[in-house]
Amino acid sequence: MDPFRRDRDKRRGRNPFDFFGFDDEDFERIFEEMQRMLERMFRDIPFDQIEWNKPFVHGFSIRVGPDGKPKIEEFGNKPSITPDGERIISDEREPLTDVIEGDEEVSVTVEIPGVEKDDIDLRVTEDSLEINVDTPQRKYHKIVELPCEVKPKTTKATYKNGVLDVVIKRKEKKKKGEKYRVSIE
C-alpha cells in the first residue's frame, strides 16, 4: 500500500500534521502561532508602500526541533517603525536559516540568493553569527544565536547557488549522557 495515498474519509476531521508525528496540541500551537503571525503581518505591513516592481518576501517556516516540538521562524522583508511612529517596509530581508548542532561543530545554512560571495559580511562571536549583505540590488541581515559556545577563529564558509553554509567548531565537545544502571523497584 502506498503510504502517501490519501483516504479522504479516514482523514476527515483528523489533524493534517499526523503525517509528521505532531499531536493535536502541537497542531493547535502551530495554527495559533501562524494565525498571530499573519494577523501581525497584515496589521504591521503598510501595503500602500510596497513597490510592486520590487520583490517583497514575507513568510514563515516550520521545523521540528531536537525536542520533537515544532519551531516557527519568520523570514523576509521586515516591517519596522521609524522614530516618528511611521510604519515602513525595509529593503533589508531576514534570510531563512537553519542551525544544526553537532558533537564537534555547529553548522548554519542561510538562503541569500542574488548576491556574490564577496558581498557577504560574516561576523562571529563565541555565541552568535551575524550575516550582512548590503548591495544596491539586495540587502540581507540576520543575527543567529548559536546553541553553544564556539571558537570564532575556526569558522569556515562556502557560498554556492544562493546558499551560504557556515561551519564553526564548538568550544567543547557535546557531552553525551552518562550511562548508569538503574534498579527498578
C-alpha positions in Angstrom: 0.0 0.0 0.0 1.2 3.5 -0.9 1.9 5.4 2.4 1.2 8.7 0.7 -2.3 7.7 -0.6 -5.0 10.0 0.8 -8.1 8.4 2.0 -10.4 11.4 2.5 -13.0 9.5 4.5 -10.5 8.4 7.1 -8.6 11.7 7.3 -11.6 13.9 7.5 -11.6 15.6 10.9 -8.1 14.5 11.8 -5.0 16.5 12.4 -3.4 17.2 9.0 0.0 17.1 10.6 -0.4 13.5 11.8 2.0 12.5 8.9 4.8 14.5 10.7 4.1 13.0 14.1 2.6 16.1 15.6 -0.1 15.6 18.2 -3.3 17.7 18.4 -1.7 20.0 21.0 1.3 20.7 18.6 -1.1 21.3 15.7 -3.1 23.8 17.8 0.1 25.6 18.9 1.3 25.8 15.2 -2.0 27.0 14.0 -2.3 29.7 16.7 1.2 30.9 16.1 0.7 31.1 12.3 -2.6 33.0 12.9 -0.8 35.5 15.2 2.0 35.9 12.6 -0.5 36.5 9.7 -2.5 39.0 11.8 0.7 40.9 12.8 1.8 40.8 9.1 -1.4 42.3 7.8 -1.5 44.8 10.7 2.1 45.9 10.6 2.9 45.9 6.8 2.0 49.2 5.1 0.8 47.6 1.9 0.4 51.1 0.3 4.2 51.4 0.5 5.0 48.2 -1.4 6.7 49.0 -4.7 5.0 46.4 -7.0 8.1 46.3 -9.3 10.4 45.3 -6.4 10.3 41.9 -4.7 8.6 41.7 -1.3 9.1 38.5 0.6 7.5 37.6 4.0 6.8 34.1 5.2 7.5 31.5 7.9 8.9 28.0 8.1 8.1 25.2 10.5 10.8 22.9 11.7 10.8 20.2 14.3 13.4 20.9 17.0 15.6 18.3 18.7 13.0 18.2 21.5 10.4 17.0 19.0 8.4 20.2 19.2 7.7 22.4 16.1 9.5 25.7 15.9 8.2 28.5 13.7 10.6 31.1 12.2 9.7 34.2 10.1 11.8 35.4 7.2 11.7 38.0 4.5 11.2 41.8 4.4 10.6 43.0 8.0 8.2 45.9 8.7 9.6 48.5 11.1 8.6 51.7 12.8 10.5 55.0 12.3 11.3 57.2 15.4 8.3 59.3 14.5 6.0 56.3 14.5 5.6 55.7 10.8 5.4 52.1 9.6 7.8 51.3 6.8 8.9 48.2 4.9 12.7 47.8 4.9 14.5 46.7 1.8 16.5 44.5 4.1 15.4 40.9 4.3 15.9 38.5 7.1 17.0 35.3 5.3 15.7 31.8 6.1 18.3 30.0 8.3 18.8 26.5 9.7 21.2 25.7 12.6 22.4 22.2 13.3 24.3 21.5 16.5 26.7 18.6 16.0 29.0 16.8 18.5 32.1 18.8 17.4 30.7 21.8 15.4 27.8 24.0 14.6 26.5 24.3 11.0 24.4 27.2 9.9 22.8 27.2 6.4 21.4 30.5 5.1 19.5 31.3 1.9 20.7 34.5 0.4 20.1 34.4 -3.3 21.1 37.1 -5.8 24.4 38.2 -4.3 28.1 37.5 -4.9 30.2 35.8 -2.2 32.4 39.0 -1.9 29.2 40.9 -0.9 28.7 38.7 2.2 30.0 40.0 5.5 30.2 37.5 8.4 31.0 38.3 12.0 31.3 35.5 14.5 31.5 35.7 18.3 31.5 32.9 20.8 27.7 32.8 20.9 26.4 34.4 17.7 26.8 34.7 13.9 25.9 37.9 12.1 25.3 37.8 8.4 25.1 41.1 6.5 24.7 41.9 2.8 24.3 45.4 1.5 24.2 45.8 -2.3 22.1 48.1 -4.4 20.1 45.0 -5.6 19.8 43.0 -2.3 20.1 43.6 1.4 20.1 40.8 4.0 20.7 40.9 7.7 20.4 38.2 10.4 21.9 37.6 13.8 21.9 33.9 14.6 22.1 33.0 18.3 24.2 29.8 18.4 23.1 26.9 20.6 26.5 26.6 22.3 29.8 28.5 22.6 32.1 28.2 19.5 35.6 29.1 18.5 35.2 32.1 16.1 38.7 31.6 14.5 37.7 28.1 13.3 34.9 29.4 11.1 34.7 28.1 7.5 32.1 29.3 5.0 31.1 28.3 1.5 28.6 30.0 -0.8 27.1 28.3 -3.9 23.8 28.8 -5.8 22.4 31.3 -3.2 23.1 29.1 -0.2 25.6 30.1 2.4 27.0 27.2 4.6 28.9 28.2 7.7 30.7 25.6 10.0 32.2 26.6 13.3 33.9 24.3 15.8 32.4 24.1 19.3 34.5 25.2 22.2 33.8 21.9 24.0 32.6 18.7 22.5 29.0 17.9 23.1 28.7 15.9 26.3 27.0 12.6 26.0 24.6 11.3 28.6 26.3 9.3 31.4 25.3 5.6 31.5 24.5 4.0 34.8 22.4 1.1 35.9 19.0 1.9 37.4 17.4 -0.6 39.7 13.6 -1.0 39.2 11.6 -1.4 42.4 
